[in-house]
Amino acid sequence: MNPTLSIIVPCYNQAVFLSETLDSILKQTFRDWECIIVNDGSPDNTSQVAGRYVELDSRFSLIETENRGVSAARNTGIRASHGEFILPLDGDDLIMPDYARLAIERFRRFPETKVVYCEARLFGQKNGYWELPEYQWKKFIFRNSIFNPCIFRRSDYDKTSGYNEDMRVGLEDWDFLLSLINKDDVVYRIPKVLLQYRIKQVSKSVSEVPANRDALTWQIINNHPDIYRDFLFDSITHNERYNSTEKLERSIGHAVTKPVRLLRKLIHGIKSFAADFKYKRSI
């Protein structure tokens, strides 16, 4: 019988943290899960650490791949999974015992829900409550407000192309969520701290995010043209709201300058994202 929840743990050079992450999975009060660990070609002892858990509990399994990046590792794990729901979890973060249970309960009570996540705390190099803005679609497309360890249906994942494997520098989580969520979908944040998000010493890969900000901005826009086209032409397509030529001219002028303002908002959002969401692949 297939499990309800598949937890996907990609891991590259995170063996030193992996046991803590897998222990947090074992402590879940919701027991109907499988955990697929994807070793993304790590040169450290990730395989040995993961192998101990595979021997300990049959709900764990290990997939070995060459190093292709976190997006490819997540896709590999998800496509090998059997659960109705998916929880991607980085190999150095921790989930609290009730996270899976409360999330599945929300999906069962409110089946229209598309994504469930929770409140979180930072630990490691930085400690404290993680101040994330409330999810709102019109703000979300300019700045991510949902962290990677959220929960969604496998059937919804299958309607997307998965995580974009060309996005190896960062922002692949946000890019994927823009493919997964539509503007009218229900996104729910559990009002409890159920995730501990590890902040490590800034690595070269983290510093590459702001350095490649403009390129990442255009990649996000190009990956989701329909989303940003809607906002670009909003002023023109809704010109029926205006009852005078002067107002219509102002509307068109607003639309003409919108690409510049759109880029500025996206760059600001990516700058905030780079500060809030450390891309945690070690080098």
C-alpha beads as a LAMMPS data file, in Angstrom:
LAMMPS data file: protein, C-alpha beads

283 atoms
282 bonds

1 atom types
1 bond types

-500.0 500.0 xlo xhi
-500.0 500.0 ylo yhi
-500.0 500.0 zlo zhi

Masses

1 110.0

Atoms # bond

1 1 1 0.000 0.000 0.000
2 1 1 1.361 3.391 -0.977
3 1 1 2.207 5.928 1.753
4 1 1 0.257 9.152 2.172
5 1 1 3.316 11.400 2.302
6 1 1 6.635 11.258 0.469
7 1 1 9.457 13.273 2.054
8 1 1 12.209 14.047 -0.445
9 1 1 15.652 14.853 0.967
10 1 1 18.268 15.905 -1.603
11 1 1 21.748 15.983 -0.136
12 1 1 25.059 17.301 -1.400
13 1 1 27.942 17.480 1.068
14 1 1 25.584 17.672 4.057
15 1 1 26.425 14.408 5.795
16 1 1 27.392 16.290 8.954
17 1 1 23.786 17.555 9.286
18 1 1 21.858 14.706 7.676
19 1 1 21.319 12.603 10.808
20 1 1 19.556 15.500 12.564
21 1 1 17.246 15.951 9.586
22 1 1 16.397 12.254 9.329
23 1 1 15.869 12.016 13.095
24 1 1 13.314 14.832 12.832
25 1 1 11.462 12.756 10.228
26 1 1 11.464 9.712 12.505
27 1 1 9.853 11.839 15.237
28 1 1 6.811 12.732 13.129
29 1 1 3.515 11.945 14.851
30 1 1 2.088 11.213 11.388
31 1 1 3.513 7.802 10.624
32 1 1 2.318 7.025 7.083
33 1 1 5.299 8.364 5.168
34 1 1 8.234 7.330 3.059
35 1 1 11.499 9.239 2.912
36 1 1 13.583 9.214 -0.260
37 1 1 17.136 10.480 0.236
38 1 1 18.828 11.545 -2.997
39 1 1 22.606 11.679 -2.750
40 1 1 23.524 14.230 -5.422
41 1 1 27.036 12.942 -6.050
42 1 1 28.374 13.989 -2.660
43 1 1 32.120 13.464 -2.107
44 1 1 31.556 13.177 1.667
45 1 1 30.051 10.231 3.591
46 1 1 26.400 10.998 2.781
47 1 1 25.860 7.447 1.489
48 1 1 27.077 5.894 4.742
49 1 1 24.906 8.173 6.911
50 1 1 21.826 7.612 4.762
51 1 1 22.504 3.879 4.595
52 1 1 22.237 3.557 8.376
53 1 1 18.680 4.923 8.259
54 1 1 17.732 2.675 5.346
55 1 1 18.796 -0.284 7.485
56 1 1 17.045 1.118 10.556
57 1 1 13.621 1.775 9.015
58 1 1 12.179 0.410 5.771
59 1 1 10.382 3.712 5.124
60 1 1 13.756 5.209 4.178
61 1 1 15.305 4.628 0.771
62 1 1 18.415 6.000 -0.945
63 1 1 18.983 7.001 -4.557
64 1 1 22.537 7.680 -5.741
65 1 1 23.038 10.098 -8.653
66 1 1 25.856 12.073 -10.228
67 1 1 26.011 15.716 -9.194
68 1 1 23.384 17.575 -11.231
69 1 1 22.125 20.141 -8.716
70 1 1 19.341 20.363 -6.176
71 1 1 16.527 20.760 -8.754
72 1 1 17.475 17.536 -10.518
73 1 1 17.839 15.748 -7.176
74 1 1 14.374 16.851 -6.059
75 1 1 12.835 15.827 -9.371
76 1 1 14.532 12.427 -9.183
77 1 1 13.181 11.820 -5.684
78 1 1 9.663 13.028 -6.417
79 1 1 9.370 10.989 -9.620
80 1 1 10.446 7.867 -7.717
81 1 1 7.959 8.533 -4.902
82 1 1 4.634 6.822 -4.217
83 1 1 2.882 9.244 -1.857
84 1 1 -0.227 11.315 -2.432
85 1 1 1.554 14.350 -0.967
86 1 1 5.120 15.628 -1.322
87 1 1 7.326 17.358 1.244
88 1 1 10.728 18.493 -0.118
89 1 1 13.134 18.891 2.794
90 1 1 16.739 20.051 2.591
91 1 1 19.284 17.742 4.185
92 1 1 20.161 20.221 6.941
93 1 1 16.730 21.481 8.061
94 1 1 14.499 20.082 10.812
95 1 1 10.732 19.563 10.933
96 1 1 8.865 19.502 14.233
97 1 1 6.913 16.351 15.190
98 1 1 3.439 17.656 14.267
99 1 1 4.234 19.263 10.908
100 1 1 3.173 16.383 8.664
101 1 1 0.111 15.551 10.766
102 1 1 -1.256 19.088 10.821
103 1 1 -0.593 19.583 7.125
104 1 1 -2.368 16.376 6.083
105 1 1 -5.288 17.230 8.365
106 1 1 -5.615 20.585 6.604
107 1 1 -5.694 18.929 3.175
108 1 1 -8.310 16.403 4.346
109 1 1 -10.584 19.031 5.910
110 1 1 -10.180 21.558 3.100
111 1 1 -9.452 19.642 -0.127
112 1 1 -9.373 22.871 -2.133
113 1 1 -6.031 23.670 -0.435
114 1 1 -3.109 23.686 -2.900
115 1 1 -0.081 24.246 -0.637
116 1 1 0.483 24.032 3.119
117 1 1 3.463 25.436 4.987
118 1 1 4.061 26.766 8.504
119 1 1 5.903 29.318 10.605
120 1 1 9.625 28.793 11.106
121 1 1 12.666 29.602 13.186
122 1 1 16.216 30.184 11.993
123 1 1 19.108 28.419 13.703
124 1 1 22.820 27.988 13.177
125 1 1 24.726 31.131 12.148
126 1 1 21.558 33.145 12.788
127 1 1 18.860 32.409 15.369
128 1 1 15.328 33.639 15.931
129 1 1 11.829 33.707 14.510
130 1 1 11.760 33.881 10.710
131 1 1 9.719 36.925 9.730
132 1 1 8.002 35.968 6.496
133 1 1 5.222 38.086 4.967
134 1 1 1.759 36.568 4.683
135 1 1 1.142 34.911 1.326
136 1 1 -0.671 37.104 -1.193
137 1 1 -0.514 36.229 -4.883
138 1 1 0.094 39.773 -6.149
139 1 1 3.017 40.150 -3.755
140 1 1 4.238 36.574 -4.137
141 1 1 5.089 37.006 -7.823
142 1 1 7.559 39.732 -6.853
143 1 1 8.930 38.204 -3.664
144 1 1 8.803 34.641 -2.440
145 1 1 7.071 34.204 0.917
146 1 1 6.915 30.374 0.996
147 1 1 9.956 28.323 1.971
148 1 1 10.967 25.116 0.253
149 1 1 9.720 22.574 2.871
150 1 1 6.047 23.139 2.000
151 1 1 3.619 20.314 1.233
152 1 1 1.666 19.816 -1.995
153 1 1 -0.039 17.033 -3.926
154 1 1 1.971 14.783 -6.217
155 1 1 -0.832 15.102 -8.779
156 1 1 -0.299 18.884 -8.877
157 1 1 3.449 18.418 -9.271
158 1 1 2.773 16.137 -12.241
159 1 1 0.961 18.998 -13.995
160 1 1 4.203 21.026 -13.961
161 1 1 7.610 20.400 -15.498
162 1 1 9.034 19.989 -12.000
163 1 1 11.919 21.999 -10.616
164 1 1 13.805 23.808 -13.377
165 1 1 17.140 22.001 -13.635
166 1 1 18.744 24.962 -15.404
167 1 1 18.407 27.048 -12.221
168 1 1 21.497 25.801 -10.407
169 1 1 22.512 29.076 -8.749
170 1 1 19.318 29.610 -6.760
171 1 1 15.637 30.633 -6.726
172 1 1 14.570 27.236 -8.075
173 1 1 12.055 26.893 -5.205
174 1 1 10.292 30.137 -6.085
175 1 1 10.376 29.285 -9.791
176 1 1 8.739 25.927 -9.117
177 1 1 6.036 27.429 -6.907
178 1 1 5.189 29.921 -9.657
179 1 1 4.505 26.867 -11.848
180 1 1 2.544 25.073 -9.135
181 1 1 0.304 27.845 -7.784
182 1 1 -2.284 29.841 -9.673
183 1 1 -3.583 33.198 -8.515
184 1 1 -6.896 31.763 -7.238
185 1 1 -5.414 28.770 -5.399
186 1 1 -5.689 28.347 -1.635
187 1 1 -2.350 28.498 0.209
188 1 1 -2.418 27.882 3.950
189 1 1 0.213 28.661 6.573
190 1 1 -0.112 26.659 9.799
191 1 1 0.107 29.242 12.619
192 1 1 2.790 27.308 14.509
193 1 1 6.578 27.095 14.299
194 1 1 7.064 23.649 12.795
195 1 1 10.278 24.130 10.817
196 1 1 13.810 24.959 11.893
197 1 1 15.693 26.431 8.940
198 1 1 19.451 26.168 9.249
199 1 1 21.563 29.207 8.336
200 1 1 25.119 28.212 7.539
201 1 1 28.196 30.279 6.895
202 1 1 27.764 32.024 3.548
203 1 1 29.363 29.983 0.808
204 1 1 30.412 30.891 -2.708
205 1 1 27.148 29.506 -4.083
206 1 1 25.119 31.799 -1.800
207 1 1 27.070 34.872 -2.846
208 1 1 26.404 34.009 -6.490
209 1 1 22.683 34.770 -6.066
210 1 1 22.987 38.577 -5.780
211 1 1 25.852 38.554 -8.297
212 1 1 23.514 36.959 -10.854
213 1 1 20.450 38.941 -9.819
214 1 1 19.611 40.429 -13.228
215 1 1 20.065 37.116 -15.020
216 1 1 17.889 35.340 -12.465
217 1 1 15.261 38.060 -12.804
218 1 1 14.972 37.564 -16.540
219 1 1 15.009 33.805 -16.131
220 1 1 12.028 34.001 -13.759
221 1 1 10.165 36.262 -16.228
222 1 1 11.005 34.048 -19.212
223 1 1 9.977 30.896 -17.357
224 1 1 6.561 32.365 -16.519
225 1 1 5.596 34.742 -19.321
226 1 1 1.848 34.335 -18.799
227 1 1 2.036 35.463 -15.181
228 1 1 4.027 38.609 -15.862
229 1 1 2.240 39.372 -19.136
230 1 1 -1.003 39.583 -17.173
231 1 1 0.470 42.276 -14.967
232 1 1 2.198 44.050 -17.834
233 1 1 -1.025 44.548 -19.765
234 1 1 -3.353 44.910 -16.807
235 1 1 -3.828 48.627 -17.354
236 1 1 -4.813 48.203 -21.009
237 1 1 -6.973 45.093 -20.706
238 1 1 -8.983 46.736 -17.930
239 1 1 -9.358 50.104 -19.649
240 1 1 -13.136 49.750 -19.504
241 1 1 -12.795 51.133 -15.996
242 1 1 -11.870 54.490 -17.505
243 1 1 -14.543 56.769 -18.926
244 1 1 -12.414 59.456 -20.547
245 1 1 -9.702 59.683 -23.223
246 1 1 -7.387 61.406 -20.781
247 1 1 -7.667 58.578 -18.263
248 1 1 -7.177 55.994 -20.988
249 1 1 -4.017 57.764 -22.168
250 1 1 -2.710 57.720 -18.610
251 1 1 -3.512 54.009 -18.450
252 1 1 -1.577 53.270 -21.649
253 1 1 1.349 55.351 -20.436
254 1 1 1.301 53.377 -17.195
255 1 1 1.447 50.124 -19.172
256 1 1 4.296 51.324 -21.387
257 1 1 6.494 52.023 -18.354
258 1 1 5.391 48.856 -16.596
259 1 1 8.278 46.633 -17.825
260 1 1 10.798 48.921 -16.115
261 1 1 8.810 48.995 -12.895
262 1 1 8.276 45.249 -13.107
263 1 1 12.021 44.640 -13.397
264 1 1 12.718 46.932 -10.457
265 1 1 10.185 45.096 -8.288
266 1 1 11.567 41.718 -9.272
267 1 1 15.157 42.763 -8.592
268 1 1 14.094 44.100 -5.187
269 1 1 12.248 40.839 -4.513
270 1 1 15.231 38.750 -5.528
271 1 1 17.520 40.861 -3.347
272 1 1 15.179 40.203 -0.404
273 1 1 14.957 36.546 -1.380
274 1 1 18.752 36.255 -1.456
275 1 1 18.870 37.655 2.070
276 1 1 16.042 35.472 3.408
277 1 1 16.479 32.217 1.512
278 1 1 20.081 31.056 1.653
279 1 1 20.801 28.660 -1.184
280 1 1 22.318 25.901 0.865
281 1 1 24.170 23.650 -1.531
282 1 1 27.691 23.266 -0.179
283 1 1 30.703 23.500 -2.473

Bonds

1 1 1 2
2 1 2 3
3 1 3 4
4 1 4 5
5 1 5 6
6 1 6 7
7 1 7 8
8 1 8 9
9 1 9 10
10 1 10 11
11 1 11 12
12 1 12 13
13 1 13 14
14 1 14 15
15 1 15 16
16 1 16 17
17 1 17 18
18 1 18 19
19 1 19 20
20 1 20 21
21 1 21 22
22 1 22 23
23 1 23 24
24 1 24 25
25 1 25 26
26 1 26 27
27 1 27 28
28 1 28 29
29 1 29 30
30 1 30 31
31 1 31 32
32 1 32 33
33 1 33 34
34 1 34 35
35 1 35 36
36 1 36 37
37 1 37 38
38 1 38 39
39 1 39 40
40 1 40 41
41 1 41 42
42 1 42 43
43 1 43 44
44 1 44 45
45 1 45 46
46 1 46 47
47 1 47 48
48 1 48 49
49 1 49 50
50 1 50 51
51 1 51 52
52 1 52 53
53 1 53 54
54 1 54 55
55 1 55 56
56 1 56 57
57 1 57 58
58 1 58 59
59 1 59 60
60 1 60 61
61 1 61 62
62 1 62 63
63 1 63 64
64 1 64 65
65 1 65 66
66 1 66 67
67 1 67 68
68 1 68 69
69 1 69 70
70 1 70 71
71 1 71 72
72 1 72 73
73 1 73 74
74 1 74 75
75 1 75 76
76 1 76 77
77 1 77 78
78 1 78 79
79 1 79 80
80 1 80 81
81 1 81 82
82 1 82 83
83 1 83 84
84 1 84 85
85 1 85 86
86 1 86 87
87 1 87 88
88 1 88 89
89 1 89 90
90 1 90 91
91 1 91 92
92 1 92 93
93 1 93 94
94 1 94 95
95 1 95 96
96 1 96 97
97 1 97 98
98 1 98 99
99 1 99 100
100 1 100 101
101 1 101 102
102 1 102 103
103 1 103 104
104 1 104 105
105 1 105 106
106 1 106 107
107 1 107 108
108 1 108 109
109 1 109 110
110 1 110 111
111 1 111 112
112 1 112 113
113 1 113 114
114 1 114 115
115 1 115 116
116 1 116 117
117 1 117 118
118 1 118 119
119 1 119 120
120 1 120 121
121 1 121 122
122 1 122 123
123 1 123 124
124 1 124 125
125 1 125 126
126 1 126 127
127 1 127 128
128 1 128 129
129 1 129 130
130 1 130 131
131 1 131 132
132 1 132 133
133 1 133 134
134 1 134 135
135 1 135 136
136 1 136 137
137 1 137 138
138 1 138 139
139 1 139 140
140 1 140 141
141 1 141 142
142 1 142 143
143 1 143 144
144 1 144 145
145 1 145 146
146 1 146 147
147 1 147 148
148 1 148 149
149 1 149 150
150 1 150 151
151 1 151 152
152 1 152 153
153 1 153 154
154 1 154 155
155 1 155 156
156 1 156 157
157 1 157 158
158 1 158 159
159 1 159 160
160 1 160 161
161 1 161 162
162 1 162 163
163 1 163 164
164 1 164 165
165 1 165 166
166 1 166 167
167 1 167 168
168 1 168 169
169 1 169 170
170 1 170 171
171 1 171 172
172 1 172 173
173 1 173 174
174 1 174 175
175 1 175 176
176 1 176 177
177 1 177 178
178 1 178 179
179 1 179 180
180 1 180 181
181 1 181 182
182 1 182 183
183 1 183 184
184 1 184 185
185 1 185 186
186 1 186 187
187 1 187 188
188 1 188 189
189 1 189 190
190 1 190 191
191 1 191 192
192 1 192 193
193 1 193 194
194 1 194 195
195 1 195 196
196 1 196 197
197 1 197 198
198 1 198 199
199 1 199 200
200 1 200 201
201 1 201 202
202 1 202 203
203 1 203 204
204 1 204 205
205 1 205 206
206 1 206 207
207 1 207 208
208 1 208 209
209 1 209 210
210 1 210 211
211 1 211 212
212 1 212 213
213 1 213 214
214 1 214 215
215 1 215 216
216 1 216 217
217 1 217 218
218 1 218 219
219 1 219 220
220 1 220 221
221 1 221 222
222 1 222 223
223 1 223 224
224 1 224 225
225 1 225 226
226 1 226 227
227 1 227 228
228 1 228 229
229 1 229 230
230 1 230 231
231 1 231 232
232 1 232 233
233 1 233 234
234 1 234 235
235 1 235 236
236 1 236 237
237 1 237 238
238 1 238 239
239 1 239 240
240 1 240 241
241 1 241 242
242 1 242 243
243 1 243 244
244 1 244 245
245 1 245 246
246 1 246 247
247 1 247 248
248 1 248 249
249 1 249 250
250 1 250 251
251 1 251 252
252 1 252 253
253 1 253 254
254 1 254 255
255 1 255 256
256 1 256 257
257 1 257 258
258 1 258 259
259 1 259 260
260 1 260 261
261 1 261 262
262 1 262 263
263 1 263 264
264 1 264 265
265 1 265 266
266 1 266 267
267 1 267 268
268 1 268 269
269 1 269 270
270 1 270 271
271 1 271 272
272 1 272 273
273 1 273 274
274 1 274 275
275 1 275 276
276 1 276 277
277 1 277 278
278 1 278 279
279 1 279 280
280 1 280 281
281 1 281 282
282 1 282 283
